[in-house]
Amino acid sequence: MKYFIIGLSFMFSVVIFSACERDDNYEVKVNVDKISLNDSIRIQKIQFYNENTGIICGGTKNTNGSIYITNDGGSTWTKTFHSDTLSVNSFFYLNDSVVFACGDSLMLLKSNNHGHDWSIIELENYPLLDDYVPYNDVYANSEENIFLVGGEYFDKGLWSKTETGNNSWTHYAYDNEFASVCFVTEYVGFFGGYGRIMVTEDGGNTFDFIDFEDDFFVDIETDGDGNVYAVSDIGILYYSSDLGYNWSRLIDDYHAKFTDLFLGKEVSAVCGLDGLVYLRNSKNGNWSKTKDTPKRNYYSVCISYRNEIFLGSEKGEIYVLNKKRTI
């Protein structure tokens, strides 16, 4: 989960562009800079651990994958892992040293030095061959309590876990793909996927199932107050203040195809295909659609400690909104 202490000061030029639209529809002007990696990967995730250090991962399914790190706040990036066959789909900062990453064909990676070097973790037991799917997201309470979720083709899903004192892994197959996992506490967590959100209050031993017929939940995040946000690929951002028992819609844009969400203390962001970016400023609580953002497909979004919005696209392209400039 993305718990960051960040602030963002925009010089907003806000124009209501349709009196008949909902309150969440605005246009926010931003300045844009571009950074290109020397790698034609789809950037699946960007996240900063502190003001200077961050990680990017990505790739193309069953083709290639890479991990990059930055030590200068995102100005330059260095490749620290590459696969000629497997995409790297997500990663999770456990602490200032240990990072887990996951990807195609049940791939699990671990770094003990903040992402500079990586090793492949061989699971002590594996699911059936039919369940060898990509892991799409990873979450860890500790080095011995790890959760992985994945799947493909919407109707084929798997999640896996290992627990303290249990040296083997347990795997659970479902008929819906999973894309995201997050926890509010060590025991209360959310698994999001195609047509369903699963809620556990006992660390994954039992679940309550919340069915959504047409939604594919590409990201689920929690804030520091225990509220839960779920992004659907059909242009809906859901919100729950009671651990998933009731949900309301914060954004409902049937033209949109959302791909990722980032929650910040003062500013939050949702990104999607065809240049789509929504921003929320905590001062007014409204979600605002950006103006003049390049018409690219964005697959990941992050707000850095320097208050810049990083958007990951295809072909190793990173677009930075409201980049802080130095004289």
DALINFEN-V971107 format. One record per residue. N is the residue number from 1. RES is the residue in three letters. BURIAL is + if it has 9 or more other C-alpha atoms within 8 Angstrom, else -. D_CENTER is the distance of its C-alpha to the mean C-alpha in Angstrom with 2 decimals. Layout:
N	RES	BURIAL	D_CENTER
N	RES	BURIAL	D_CENTER
This chain:
1	MET	-	8.55
2	LYS	+	8.81
3	TYR	-	12.55
4	PHE	-	13.99
5	ILE	-	17.45
6	ILE	+	17.28
7	GLY	+	19.56
8	LEU	-	19.88
9	SER	-	23.24
10	PHE	-	23.46
11	MET	-	26.75
12	PHE	-	25.94
13	SER	-	28.16
14	VAL	-	27.40
15	VAL	-	29.28
16	ILE	-	29.34
17	PHE	-	29.68
18	SER	-	30.70
19	ALA	-	32.66
20	CYS	-	31.99
21	GLU	-	28.17
22	ARG	-	26.17
23	ASP	-	25.62
24	ASP	+	21.96
25	ASN	+	23.18
26	TYR	+	24.04
27	GLU	+	24.01
28	VAL	+	22.87
29	LYS	+	24.22
30	VAL	+	22.29
31	ASN	-	23.34
32	VAL	+	21.42
33	ASP	+	21.60
34	LYS	-	20.54
35	ILE	+	19.87
36	SER	-	20.42
37	LEU	+	19.77
38	ASN	-	22.68
39	ASP	-	20.62
40	SER	+	19.97
41	ILE	+	16.49
42	ARG	+	13.63
43	ILE	+	10.92
44	GLN	+	7.76
45	LYS	+	5.95
46	ILE	+	7.91
47	GLN	+	8.70
48	PHE	+	12.25
49	TYR	+	14.23
50	ASN	-	17.21
51	GLU	+	18.97
52	ASN	+	19.69
53	THR	+	17.44
54	GLY	+	13.98
55	ILE	+	12.41
56	ILE	+	11.26
57	CYS	+	10.96
58	GLY	+	11.73
59	GLY	+	14.75
60	THR	+	16.62
61	LYS	-	16.99
62	ASN	-	20.11
63	THR	+	21.12
64	ASN	+	19.57
65	GLY	+	16.70
66	SER	+	16.41
67	ILE	+	15.04
68	TYR	+	16.11
69	ILE	+	16.72
70	THR	+	18.18
71	ASN	+	20.80
72	ASP	-	21.77
73	GLY	+	18.91
74	GLY	+	17.51
75	SER	-	20.91
76	THR	-	21.30
77	TRP	+	19.29
78	THR	-	20.86
79	LYS	+	20.08
80	THR	+	20.24
81	PHE	+	19.47
82	HIS	+	20.27
83	SER	+	20.92
84	ASP	-	23.28
85	THR	-	22.21
86	LEU	+	18.66
87	SER	+	15.23
88	VAL	+	12.69
89	ASN	+	9.39
90	SER	+	7.33
91	PHE	+	8.92
92	PHE	+	9.80
93	TYR	+	12.45
94	LEU	+	15.24
95	ASN	-	17.69
96	ASP	-	19.23
97	SER	+	20.24
98	VAL	+	18.33
99	VAL	+	14.99
100	PHE	+	13.93
101	ALA	+	12.31
102	CYS	+	12.53
103	GLY	+	13.46
104	ASP	+	16.30
105	SER	+	19.33
106	LEU	+	18.16
107	MET	+	17.54
108	LEU	+	16.73
109	LEU	+	17.15
110	LYS	+	18.12
111	SER	+	19.06
112	ASN	+	21.61
113	ASN	+	21.87
114	HIS	+	18.53
115	GLY	+	17.50
116	HIS	-	20.90
117	ASP	+	21.96
118	TRP	+	20.40
119	SER	-	22.12
120	ILE	-	21.50
121	ILE	-	21.80
122	GLU	-	24.15
123	LEU	-	23.72
124	GLU	-	27.13
125	ASN	-	27.17
126	TYR	-	25.40
127	PRO	-	25.12
128	LEU	-	27.39
129	LEU	-	27.19
130	ASP	-	26.22
131	ASP	+	22.96
132	TYR	+	21.92
133	VAL	+	18.61
134	PRO	+	15.39
135	TYR	+	13.07
136	ASN	+	9.58
137	ASP	+	7.98
138	VAL	+	10.04
139	TYR	+	11.19
140	ALA	+	14.60
141	ASN	+	17.21
142	SER	-	19.51
143	GLU	-	20.47
144	GLU	+	22.27
145	ASN	+	19.91
146	ILE	+	16.85
147	PHE	+	14.89
148	LEU	+	13.50
149	VAL	+	12.67
150	GLY	+	13.30
151	GLY	+	15.79
152	GLU	+	16.91
153	TYR	-	19.07
154	PHE	+	17.80
155	ASP	+	20.68
156	LYS	+	20.18
157	GLY	+	17.93
158	LEU	+	18.01
159	TRP	+	16.76
160	SER	+	18.34
161	LYS	+	19.19
162	THR	+	21.68
163	GLU	+	23.38
164	THR	-	25.65
165	GLY	-	29.07
166	ASN	-	28.02
167	ASN	-	28.06
168	SER	-	27.05
169	TRP	+	23.90
170	THR	-	23.85
171	HIS	+	22.25
172	TYR	-	22.04
173	ALA	+	22.13
174	TYR	+	21.48
175	ASP	-	22.25
176	ASN	+	18.82
177	GLU	+	15.70
178	PHE	+	12.74
179	ALA	+	9.11
180	SER	+	7.38
181	VAL	+	9.28
182	CYS	+	9.92
183	PHE	+	13.39
184	VAL	+	15.51
185	THR	-	18.27
186	GLU	-	19.28
187	TYR	+	20.43
188	VAL	+	18.62
189	GLY	+	15.33
190	PHE	+	13.53
191	PHE	+	12.70
192	GLY	+	11.56
193	GLY	+	12.96
194	TYR	+	15.73
195	GLY	+	18.17
196	ARG	+	17.40
197	ILE	+	15.75
198	MET	+	17.28
199	VAL	+	18.14
200	THR	+	19.78
201	GLU	+	21.93
202	ASP	-	23.41
203	GLY	+	20.73
204	GLY	+	20.34
205	ASN	-	24.07
206	THR	-	24.29
207	PHE	+	22.16
208	ASP	-	22.68
209	PHE	-	21.57
210	ILE	-	20.60
211	ASP	-	21.20
212	PHE	-	20.05
213	GLU	-	22.10
214	ASP	-	20.35
215	ASP	+	16.69
216	PHE	+	13.88
217	PHE	+	10.93
218	VAL	+	7.85
219	ASP	+	5.63
220	ILE	+	7.72
221	GLU	+	8.10
222	THR	+	11.56
223	ASP	+	13.60
224	GLY	-	16.52
225	ASP	-	18.88
226	GLY	+	17.57
227	ASN	+	16.48
228	VAL	+	13.74
229	TYR	+	11.77
230	ALA	+	10.80
231	VAL	+	9.98
232	SER	+	12.34
233	ASP	+	12.85
234	ILE	+	16.36
235	GLY	+	15.76
236	ILE	+	15.62
237	LEU	+	13.82
238	TYR	+	15.28
239	TYR	+	16.20
240	SER	+	18.07
241	SER	+	20.15
242	ASP	-	21.84
243	LEU	+	19.30
244	GLY	+	18.83
245	TYR	-	22.53
246	ASN	-	22.50
247	TRP	+	20.04
248	SER	-	20.63
249	ARG	+	19.25
250	LEU	+	18.25
251	ILE	+	17.73
252	ASP	-	19.54
253	ASP	-	19.74
254	TYR	-	21.15
255	HIS	-	21.21
256	ALA	+	17.44
257	LYS	+	14.86
258	PHE	+	11.41
259	THR	+	8.33
260	ASP	+	5.44
261	LEU	+	6.15
262	PHE	+	7.16
263	LEU	+	10.16
264	GLY	+	13.02
265	LYS	+	16.55
266	GLU	+	18.27
267	VAL	+	15.92
268	SER	+	12.69
269	ALA	+	11.20
270	VAL	+	10.12
271	CYS	+	10.43
272	GLY	+	11.98
273	LEU	+	14.80
274	ASP	-	18.15
275	GLY	+	17.31
276	LEU	+	15.86
277	VAL	+	14.49
278	TYR	+	15.15
279	LEU	+	15.69
280	ARG	+	17.00
281	ASN	+	19.53
282	SER	+	20.35
283	LYS	-	24.01
284	ASN	-	24.37
285	GLY	-	21.35
286	ASN	+	21.26
287	TRP	+	18.48
288	SER	+	19.84
289	LYS	+	19.39
290	THR	+	19.77
291	LYS	-	22.84
292	ASP	-	23.59
293	THR	+	20.09
294	PRO	-	20.67
295	LYS	-	20.50
296	ARG	-	17.88
297	ASN	+	15.10
298	TYR	+	11.79
299	TYR	+	8.76
300	SER	+	6.43
301	VAL	+	7.50
302	CYS	+	8.57
303	ILE	+	11.96
304	SER	+	14.18
305	TYR	+	17.05
306	ARG	+	19.36
307	ASN	+	17.97
308	GLU	+	16.79
309	ILE	+	13.93
310	PHE	+	12.42
311	LEU	+	11.45
312	GLY	+	10.94
313	SER	+	13.38
314	GLU	+	15.73
315	LYS	+	18.59
316	GLY	+	17.02
317	GLU	+	17.08
318	ILE	+	15.33
319	TYR	+	16.41
320	VAL	+	16.90
321	LEU	+	17.97
322	ASN	+	20.73
323	LYS	+	21.10
324	LYS	-	23.54
325	ARG	-	26.67
326	THR	-	29.38
327	ILE	-	33.06
